[in-house]
Amino acid sequence: MGTRHITGTLIVLAVVCQVRFAGTQASQGAPAAAPPRADHVIVVTLDGLRWQEFFDGAELPLFGKDAEKPNESATMKRFWRTTREERRVALMPFIWQVVARQGQVFGDPAKKSMAHLTNGLWFSYPGYAEMLSGVADPRIDSNNRVPNPNVTVLEYLSGRPGFKDRVAAFGAWDLLPWILNVERSKLPAGNGYPPVPKPATDRERAVNDMAEDLPPVWDGAPFDAPIMHAAFECLRSRRPRVLYVMLGETDEWAHEDRYDLYLDAAWRGDRFIRRLWEMAQSLPEYKGRTALVVAVDHGRGATAADWTDHGRGVPAAERTWMAVMGPDTPPLGLREGVTVTTAQVAATIAALVGEDFRSGAPKAAPPLPGIR
């Protein structure tokens, strides 16, 4: 048999095989999506951190008198740079040098991207309820201590196979148990009073002791530090599959019109996220198997006159942002030309670990686009 004839026969056989394989695929439907490599997720929120600082870094007009003497101001030295890219890296180096490069960030107006709330109220409880339940519920219209009637993604995941007793939450606000409706959900939620509800290790007891020794500066809102260390110890000793941490000092210092401490709280929040991520990557069961979500519950005013405020009377406060990173998330960086909502965070958290939140909460918004 000639070489040309053999080659022709092989080509025909290859084509027939391809046609039959394609026909089999068509008859059986498209192949199922590969299971996620991530089976753990860490969620951190920074209360009321404006998109302006998140994307552009510190704003010169808000430095006040410090802007007149930049060489004498410790805050200016720490956070003021010439370009927005330099300023945001100075403020949140982990977000911009790691998360933005390895994951995705939503909400930058400079990229014609918008992230916003849908609840129309633009303050904390409605914001957290929307973020964690995936829906804006008009029944949540205050910061009063009323149980969230909607199932949160944390409660949903705690009922899924493999997640029972593997969901933990810590928050720098005493409303966290109400947001998670712990009476119904039975979720362990440390709200700062004390940070660890049922301490089981010496470190957890030490965290609670430290929290008691700190001054009560704000009503119902402790400092972030005890919450951070409670989360560190939880990750180290309890090994949750879902860990949620609510930080609050960004909002508290903003209300006090302390731009210096607001910026410092954002920087410390970024450092905490880095340390938590690095701790996770040092543990075999988390390394290469953990996703990260960082988000905010509401924005703030856009001017020097109203940056301290938020709520329905402050239109700019509807603008938010969010960032996602994980082994299954394409590294698309700053997303361009997309509009998303805070309500999409809930389904995103579940999707990152291969779960469909909307199967249990049909009214919830879909996951963020392109995160898997």
Secondary structure, DSSP 8 states (H G I E B T S, - for coil): --HHHHHHHHHHHHHHHHHHHHHHHHHH-S------S--EEEEEEETT--HHHHHH---GGGGGGGGG-TTT-HHHHHH--SSHHHHHHHH-HHIIIIIHHHSEEE--GGGT-EEE-SSSS-SHHHHHHHHHHSS--TT--SSS-----S--HHHHHHTSTTTTT-EEEEESSTTHHHHTTHHHH---EE-SSSSSSS--SHHHHHHHHHHHHS---BTTB--HHHHHHHHHHHHHHT--SEEEEEE-HHHHHHHTT-HHHHHHHHHHHHHHHHHHHHHHHTSTTTTTSEEEEEE-S----SSTTTTT--STT-GGGGB--EEEE-TTS---EE--S-EEETTHHHHHHHHHTT--GGGT-TTS----TT--
